Amino acid sequence: MKPSENPMNFPDVVHTDSFLSRQLARLPAPAARAAARTLSLLAGMAVAVVLHYVLYRVGLPSKPFIYVAF
């Protein structure tokens, strides 16, 4: 990218220096990939559990059934 195409002088690559990325960088490449995949799987499962619970709660009636009869 030419300097004239980047008027705000934003960097071309943004580097994050988070705790997790520093820890993964210390591992050998195969172990880092396995750890990243495992963390990704766990995060996806956590999102799935939360979504499942929210959809379950939305499907519940707003009033208990016993009060509907009276």
N, C-alpha and C positions, 0 to 999 in steps of 0.2 A: 504494500500500500504506500502510495506516495504521500509525503507530508501535506500536500494540498488537498488530498482526499480525506484527511483526518483532521478537520479544523479544531476539534475539541482536545486533541492530543491524548486520546484514550489509548491505553496499552493494547497491543494486538492480542496478547495472551494474559489472562487473569490468573494469577497463582493464589491458591488458598493455602494457608498454613494452619490448618486446624489440628487439634490433638489427634484425631483419628488418622488423618493423612500422614502425620509424622510417625505414628506407630506403624502404619502399614508400610511406610518407606523403609523402616528398619528391618523388615522381613525379607527373606529371599523371594524372588519373583513368583515361583509357583505357590509358595505359602501365602503371599500377599493376594494373589488371585483367588485362592481358595477362601481366605478370610473375607475378602470383599464379597464373594458370591454368597458365603454363609450369612454375612451381615445383611446383604440385600434380601436373601430369602427370609430371614427373621423379621426384617422390617415389613416386607410384603405380607407375611402372615399376621403381624400385628395389625396392619391396616385392614386385612380381611376380617379379623375377629371384631374389630370396632365396627366396620361396615355391617357385618352380620348382626351384631347386637342392635345397631340403630334401626336396621330394617325390621328386626323382630319387634322392637318397641313401637315402631310406627304401625305395625299390623295389629297391635293389641287394641281392643275397644277402649273408648274413652271412659265409659262407665262399666263397672262390674255387672255381669249378667243378672245378678240377683235383684238389682235395682230396676232393671228394665221391665221386669214382670209386674211391678207395682205402680 
